[in-house]
């Protein structure tokens, strides 16, 4: 249990409940916007999946310290459910329910970010709530079929507004009769606004970005140890590009997640002749002399400075699309980045996202990915397609502030909590 929160500090208190890495990120950005608008606001959070690192990074107090589970939140895939059970998922869930019930009388407003899971927790508080359905979109199928439990809860009077991740979904839900549905913005783009020029970090790692180079950004994801395995696959693509298309001055920059175990990564990549230079922030292939920069704190710079993204991630790929970057996806071994996940991401994010193969990437898929990347960089029509997808599928920055204002606008209408 985290340190107890002083619930007498303010007369208005907002609880954020979210269930996943991307959901936590969105929620934490709204928290940051709330604090910027109203610095005295008391905000706390309950991350249902994981440790809530995005909240911790914003200094948001947690009702209950989060725990990582083997599935990383992808409970519905394969044997992940049983792995989570063995790792204490039931006990963890019961503790989360207890935390919500213990604090419910101290809450004025709840913000549910994700799918039906945080929405159920919001319902358990008995307090007014707003819902951000960030985990789904009408772009997947053309018409959103809400989980029956989600729809039932969203229709309840305690839900004041239902926010969506894109305008298309909001319009679709309104047509379906859910008139509470609104789109005001998607927060994930706001985290990219304060980035430094790309060369500010790459030059310090020994490589200067050439404005005429083909700069490839690598997004291996944030779930461990899957992310390290994904990066090992991506390094094979980098090598294939450098060896086959030698006329291009390639630059490769990997955005690894904070907390990445570099020793695990070293063991994974050494079979292909790579070594990890921690001090220099580079991966070196002794067989070819190829260098790949890596950093766990220059995500924005890598994303903005890349010509094309090689991605095996969720939210990070969405952010790349939001910046108008073409994305090439390879299939990993999961639990997150399976073909089903990658194919769904193509439907969600549109024509600027490409997936190579239907199974975990082998030598054939590695070579196909290299060919595709080289071809895409020569496509004169692709930049305009990507710009259109960025506007349509992700949207402009400012979503955090818009959602924060919606939350603040609801507070005066609510009865004062007695605590």
JOJO-V619574 format. One record per run of one state. SS is the DSSP state (~ for helix, > for strand, _ for the rest). FROM is the first residue (numbers start at 1). LEN is the number of residues. If there is no record, write none. Layout:
SS/FROM/LEN  SS/FROM/LEN
This chain:
_/1/12  >/13/6  _/19/2  ~/21/17  _/38/4  >/42/6  _/48/2  >/50/1  _/51/2  ~/53/5  _/58/3  >/61/2  _/63/4  >/67/1  _/68/12  ~/80/7  _/87/2  ~/89/18  _/107/2  >/109/5  _/114/2  ~/116/10  _/126/3  >/129/5  _/134/14  ~/148/7  _/155/4  >/159/6  _/165/2  ~/167/9  _/176/5  >/181/2  _/183/4  ~/187/6  _/193/6  ~/199/7  _/206/8  >/214/6  _/220/6  ~/226/19  _/245/5  >/250/6  _/256/6  ~/262/11  _/273/1  >/274/4  _/278/4  >/282/4  _/286/5  >/291/5  _/296/3  ~/299/7  _/306/2  >/308/4  _/312/3  ~/315/8  _/323/3  >/326/5  _/331/8  ~/339/11  _/350/3  >/353/4  _/357/6  ~/363/14  _/377/5  ~/382/13  _/395/4  ~/399/13  _/412/8
